[in-house]
Amino acid sequence: MKRAATETNSLSRFNDSVDSAWTRVLGGVSLQGGVKRMLVLLVIAFAVFAALKPSVFLSGTNLSNIALNSPEIGVIAIAMMLAMLTGGIDLSLVATANLAAITMSTIFTAVSASDPALAEQAFPLILMAGIAVGVVGGCINGLLISVVGITPILATLGTMQIFNGIAVAWTGGKTLNGTPAALTSIGASTLGGIPTLFFVFVLLAIAIGVIINRTPLGLKIQLQGANPTAARYSGIASQQTLMSTYVLTGLLSGIAGVFFIARNPTASADYGASYVLLVIVIAVLGGTNPNGGFATVLGVVLATLTLQIVSSGFTALRLSSYQYAIAQGLVLVAAMAFEQVRWRRRRRQIKPAVQPT
């Protein structure tokens, strides 16, 4: 009897510990920028379009396209999230990615004209050149914002125009063709039926999540966005933090450029023109505070998948791109309005501990 009672007590304690741990997990998810909300929205969006047009939406080709389209947009959205985490923004991300893709395509075409075999062997160097262009673009933004002191929205608006202008002058407004076969094969390959680029995107998201949550740089970025004045008095070098952030966003832009030509072996100055608004919507919808100080990579990944599902659903229903653009704007306004209402409600609930006498 004593043994049975002991086993019962042990089982009860185990159940209580599991229940409390699960409660803590759910509570953490709800605090991390509405990750739970994004999960619900993702499931609802998938279920709605699957019910409205199952023959098209649930086809293997369509589901594969969702996974294939998500990485290039998702990487730029994570870069936008980093910029917004500091209280800034980076409007030049897509232009930088296009410039990186154009650089890679141009180098490959030039080398291939004289020695095709050498051009294929130089694949790693071509890849590094494209990513380096992204880093240089990030350095320029970082210098303008952290050293010169230009407001992020104006600085990156200016560099966006400059990078777009360079790309147009470089290509003559034409689409460039030419990509290393190794890169094209990676873009077309799958692992277990899932595009390889999607797994690369997940690994990048995990790496950025570790940087934000587990490194001194990530803590500095969050403090810089939450309260720049307090961060300065805490000994955080604001210039260095901002510079590092925009170099990182430039790096991700260069990687996005690699994704551009891996998925579609062409490069042009106007590729992904609608992505700028889209990645802002994704970042905010994923729980990023536009004023800085808080963001969650998981929320951005889920928001990327959700909007890709919505885009694919609109296509399945044969709705126009203009209607999808309207939907993006409505989602952005609704997400920001929701966050404002939530924060105001939270402020009202917080009462001063000591009442004035």
N, C-alpha and C positions, 0 to 999 in steps of 0.2 A: 504493500500500500504506500509506504514511504517513497519507494522508488518511482511508483506511478505518479505520486504527487510532485516529486522532484522534476520528472520529465515534463509534467503539465506546466509547472512554473517556468521551466527553461523555455518551453515552446511559447508560452505567453510573453516572456521577456523578449524572445527572438522576434515575435510578431510585432511587439511594440517598437522595437528598434528599427525593424524594416519600415513600419508605418511612419515613424518620425523621420527616417532618412528619406523616404519617398516624398513626404511633405516638404522637407527642406529642398529637395531637387525641384519640385514643382514651384515652390516659392522663388527659388533662384531663377528659374526660367521666366517666370512672370515679371521679375525685376529687370531681366536683361533685354530691355528694349522691346518688350512685347513679342518674344519669340513664340510663346504659346499662341498668341493672336495670329502670327504669320502662319503657323502650322494649320490653324483652323481655316484661314483664308485660302491656303493652298489646297486643302482637301475640298473645300466648298467649290472653288473654281474648277478643279478637276472633275468633280462630280456633276456640276452643272453642264459643262460642255460635253462630257461623256454621255449625259442623258439626252442632250439636244441633238447631237450628231455623232452617235457611237460608231457608225461605219467608217467615218473619216478620222475622227479625233482619236479613237482607240487603235487605229492601225499601227503596225510596227514602224512604218516609215515616219509617221507623224511623231510618235513618241521618241524615235531616234533623233529626229530633227530638233525636238525640244532640248534634248541633252546635248546636241551638237551646237546649237545656237547660244546656249547659256554661258559657256566659258568666256568668250570674248567680251560679252556684255558684263558678266559677273566680275571679271578681273578689273575692268574700268570702274565698276560700281564700288568695289573694295577700295580702289585708289581714291575715289571721290569721298568715301567714308573716312579715310585717313585725313584728307584735307579738312573735312568738316569737323573732325574730332578736335582739331586745334582751334575751331571757331572760324575757319576760313573756307575756301572753296577753290576748285581747280577746273576752270572752263576749257583748258587747253588739252585735256587728256586725250580726246579723240583725235585732235589735230596732231599731237605728238605721236600717237599710235600709227596714224597714216604716214607720217614722215618716216617712221622706223620701217614700215612695210615697203615704202618706196625706195628707201636706201638699200634694203636687202634685195629687192627685185632688180634694181639698177646694177648693183655689184655682180649679181649672178649673171645677168644678161651680158655685161661687159666681158666678164671672164669666159663665159660660155662661147662667145663669138669667136674666140681664138683657140680655146681648149675646153671642150665640153666635159671631158673627164676631170680636169683640174677644178672646174666649177663645182662639180658634184663633191669632190674631195674636200673642197674648201667650205663645205656646209657649216661646220662648227664656227669658223671665223665669220662667215656671213651672218650667222645667228647672233654672234657676239656684237657685230657691228650695228645691227638693228637695235639690240638692247642698249648699247652704248648711246645711240641717238636719243633714246628715251631718258637715260640718266642725264645727258647734257641738257635736255629740255627741262627736266626737273631742277637741275642746278640753276638754270637761268631764272626759273620761277622763284626758287628759294632765295637767290640773291636779291631779286627785286622786292620780295616781301620782307625778308628778315633783315637785310642790310640797308637797302634804300628806303624801306618803310612804306612802300605802296600797298594800298588795300588789296587783299587777295583777289577780290572779284574784278578789280580794274587791272591788276597786274596780269592775271591769267586770261582776261579778255583780250588784252593787248598781245600777249604771246600767242594766243589762239589765232588771231588775225595774221601775225607774222608767220607762224608755222604753216598756216593755210596758204598764204601768199607764196612762200618758198616752194611748197608742194606743187602749186599750180604752175609756177614758173619752171620748175624742174621738169615736170611731165608735159608741159604745154597743154594742160587741160585734158590729156589723153589717159586712157587706162593702160598701165604697163602689164605685160605678160612675161612670166619667167620666174620660176621658183624651183629650188633644189628638189629633186625627186624624193629624197629622204624626208623632207619636211611635208611634202604633199602626201606621202604614204602614211606618215604619222597622223595627219589630219583626217585621212580617210579610214584609218584602222579602228578596230573595236576590240574591247576585252569583255568577253561574256555578253556580247551584243550591245554593250555600252561604249560610246565613242571614247577613245583614249584621251582626247583633249579634256573631257569631263573629269577624268581622274586627275589629270594635271591641275585643273582648276581647283579641285577639292584639296589637293596637297598644298597649293598656294594659299588657299583660304586658311588651312590649318596653320601654316607657317606664319601668316599675318596675325592670326589669333594668338599664337604663342608670343610674338613680338609685343603685341598690345598688352597682354595680360601677365606675361612672365618675365619681362625684361625691364631694366631701368629706363630705356628709351620709351617704351610703351607707357610707363607711369608718368614720365615727363610730358609726353604728348597729351595724356588725359588731363593732367593738372594745368597745362598751358591752356587748354580749351575751357576747362571749368572755371578758372580764375587766374588770368594772366598776372594780375598784381600780386596775388598771394604766391603764385609760382615764382615770381621774381624775388620776393622777399624770402622765399624758401631756398634760395641759392640755385635755382634752375636757370641755365643760360637760355634765354628766350630765343636768341638768334640761332644758336646751335640746334635747338630743338626744332624750330621751324625749317631750318635748312635741311636737317635730316629727314623731316617729314616729306618735304617736296621732292627730295632726291628719291625717296622711296616711292612716291606716287609716279615719278618719272620712270623709275625702273619697271613698275607694273604696267605703265603705258607702253614701254618697249616690248614687254612680254605680250601685251594685247596685240601689238603689231605683228608679232610672230604668229599669234592665233589667227589674225586676219588672213594672212597669205597661206597658212597651213590649211585652213578651211576652204578658201577660195584662191587659187593660184594667180591672183591678179592684185594690183595695187593702184589706187587712185587717190586724188586729193579730197574727193567728196564722199568717200566710203563712210557709212555709219553717221551720216549727217544728223540723224534724229537721236543718236545715242546720248547726246549731252543732256537733254531733258530727261531721257529715260533713266540714266544712272542716278540723277538727282532724286527722281521719284523712288527708285529702288533703295537708295541710301536712307531716305527719310522714312519710307514705309518699313524698312528693316529695323527701325528703332534708333537711327542716328539723330542726335540732338543737333539741329541746324546751328544752334548757338555755341556748340562745342562741349567737350567734357564727357560725353557718353556715346558709345556705339557698341554694336555687337556684330561680329563677323558672321555668326550663324544666322542672325536675323537678315543680313544682307544676302546671304546665299539663298535663304528661303524666299525672300522677296524677288530675287532674280528668277527663281524657278516659277514663282506664282505669276509674274508678269509675262514670262515666256509661255506659260500655259494659257493665259488670257489672250496673248497675241495669236497663238496657234488656234485657239477657239474661235477668235474673230475670223481668221482665215477659213476655218472649216465651215463657218456660217456664211462665208462670202460677204463679210462686212468690209468696208473700205478702210484704208490706212488712215484717212482723216478721222473716221469714227474712233479708231484706236488711239489717235493722238488726243482726241477729246477725252477719252476714258483715262489716259495718262494724267492729263491736267486735273481732272476731277479727283482721281486717286490721290494726287499730290496735295491738293487743297484739303481734301477730307482727312488725310493723315495728319497734316499740320494742325488743322482745327481740332482734331481729336486729342493731340498731344497738348495743345494749349488748354483745353478744357480740363484734361487730366491734371496738369500741373497746377492750375488755379484751384481745383478742388482739393488737391493735396496741401496747398498753402493754407487754405481755410481750416483744414483739419489740425494743422500744427498751431498749438496755443503756447504762449510764453509760459515758462515754468514758474516764474516769479511775477506775481501781479504787482503793479505799481501801488505804492501806499501814499 
